[in-house]
Amino acid sequence: MLKDDVLKLISREKSYISGETISRKLGVSRAAVNTAVKTLREEGYGIDSSTKKGYLLISSPDILSKGSVSVYLPDNRSGDLLVFDSVDSTNNVLKDLASKGAVSGTVVIADQQTGGKGRRGRSFASPSGAGIYLSYLFKPDSGFDKISDLTGWTAVAVSDAITSAYGLDSQIKWVNDLLMNRKKICGILTEVTVEGESGFIDTCVIGIGVNVNEDNFPPEISEIATSISMENGGKKFVRAELAAEIIRSMDKLAANWPEDPYYIERYRELNITTGSKITAFPQMTENGQGRTGKAIAINDDFSLKVEFDDGSTENLRSGEVSVRGLYT
């Protein structure tokens, strides 16, 4: 849309930019530029105008739009980016696009999800104006056996994006939950289709949900969930900046896949599960309870090496692990 292009030009200028310059660069009339500026103002952007100088961006609302995200991206990166006010699930939208031939690297972002999905069919709270709900399409040249690596790489990529955008650190709870101050700020859901004959991944839709500016959560998750804002004294953050950094970080992941030692090394640095007493829920005891033990190490394939209380040692590649005392 024209207003997105106008926003990008105005945002990147440190001083006034004339309407004539904008119209020339975008190949549109001055009247069209004026209309776009009027629309941006109605959305909450503070844009000063001067007859002799042109336009100057004074302030920006916390809006997720193609224009607001593209401001932080190279000009050639916004083509495969779609941003919606509300969808049922960004993963669902992107899976549909993938079935119609969307290219690797296509990104879908929503300000709100009405049917956000977590692992094992759980719902993911996705209120408007608070978080980032982003899905990234990746078509890796690798087999399904590498999916654990991809999940781990994504956790690192998102953690790095938070640091790049906001200068803040986060941690990883195995497999791929991101934490701040030992409470969850981000969930990742990877949905994969595999070619039947080759066993290679056909498409991989990676859903990333980050709690950015939420100030409360439903009672059932309030003890374990938090937001970046809540963990930083209620400060409000520009979501578009983090959304763009996630895209940059995921593009870097795709370019480096599947061989780059950085990701496993960084994952081990950020992981808080190793060295902790844990309960593994895919490993059930006779009475239906999870098996308890100690997480020893993260293996090279991102599996979790656990020494159980009965003396046995196993490598967990999937499932849920509860870390004792994590949310207390």
Buried (B, 14 or more C-beta within 10 A) or exposed (E): EBBBBBBBBBBEBEEBBBBEBBBEEBEBEEEBBBBBBEBBEEBEBEBEEEEEEBBBBEEBEBBBBBBBBBBBBEEEBBEBBBBBEEBBBBBBBBBEBBEEEBEBBBBBBBBBBEEBBBBEEEEBBBBEBBBBBBBBBBBBEBBBEBBBBBBBBBBBBBBBBBBBBBEBEBBBBBBBBBBBEBBBBBBBBBBBBBEEEEEBBEBBBBBBBBBBBBEEBEEEBEEBBBBBBBBBEEEEBBBBBBBBBBBBBBBBBBEEBBEBEEBBEBBBEBBBBBEBEBBBEEBEEEEEEBBBBBBBBBBEEBBBBBBBEEEEEBEBBEBBBBBEEBEE
